[in-house]
Amino acid sequence: MAELGIDVNKASHNEMRAYVCGQCHNEYYFKKKEDGRVHMPFANGLGPEEEWKYYHDGHDPKFDADWVHPDSGAAMLKVQHPDFECWTDSVHALNGVTCVDCHMPYMRKDGQKYTSHWMTHPLKHYDTGCAKCHDESYETMLHRVQTINDNTFKILRIAGQTTARAHKVIRAAHFAGATDEQLAEARQLVREAQWYWDWVSAESSMGFHNPDKMMKSLGLSIDAAHRAIESATAAVKGGQLAIEPMPTEPFTDTKFDDAIKPGMTPPAQAPAQ
């Protein structure tokens, strides 16, 4: 946060209720040749584009990639879990609602007020979490959450499949005779595409923490993946490539067996710890 000009030692009590979670629930990497210390790429800002720029511009000249993709040969970045960054400009954050308000709401027992340490999905303690601000019914709120989750998952899958195809096209172009120099642009683009896909995939809320921010990231991913495919195809004379087929697993959504389902009775409160 210091790179953003923020002194956490001067933070308000409410700000600390987010910063305490943001210590771990964020994107980070391990600095090389400096005892492997954890570092957050916050110098440019707290969004997927700003963090991409941090890596792309070589802000840390000693760090270039986490791994190399075996199909495309592209030097890749592995996003961690940017929950904090996702939340920072969300509708909840702009209204002063922090991680703790939803996931660890205030409770009372025997006349004492305390913060719940049952850190879980807010809909599992709807009355003490969501209903402190929202007057919608549990069913209405559940539908809203699941709609955001399902829509995000569907676009996430499209972005993932398009990025995976880009890796395969680059691989095919390589075996068709394209040189590393000719494929440099495509590899850079697929690295970018997977970054924006992973920023959503690795984040914990399946879009709910900040739907607009997450949909924009997925759009950037799909765009970069298509440009990677075009670049790799153009690197081969005639553009005729032998591309491996994509997986054909059936499409699923986010309503797994253990998910919160419509019609479930909302718990009145979290169990006392």
Sequence and secondary structure as in RCSB ss.txt:
>XXXX:A:sequence
MAELGIDVNKASHNEMRAYVCGQCHNEYYFKKKEDGRVHMPFANGLGPEEEWKYYHDGHDPKFDADWVHPDSGAA
MLKVQHPDFECWTDSVHALNGVTCVDCHMPYMRKDGQKYTSHWMTHPLKHYDTGCAKCHDESYETMLHRVQTIND
NTFKILRIAGQTTARAHKVIRAAHFAGATDEQLAEARQLVREAQWYWDWVSAESSMGFHNPDKMMKSLGLSIDAA
HRAIESATAAVKGGQLAIEPMPTEPFTDTKFDDAIKPGMTPPAQAPAQ
>XXXX:A:secstr
 GGGT  GGG  HHHHHHHHHHTTSS  EE TTTTT EE   TT SSHHHHHHHHHTTSSTT   SEE TTT  E
E      HHHHHTTSHHHHTT  HHHHHS EEEETTEEEE      GGGGTTTTGGGT  S HHHHHHHHHHHHH
HHHHHHHHHHHHHHHHHHHHHHHHHTT  HHHHHHHHHHHHHHHHHHHHHHSSTTTTTT HHHHHHHHHHHHHHH
HHHHHHHHHTSGGG              S  TTS  TT    SS    
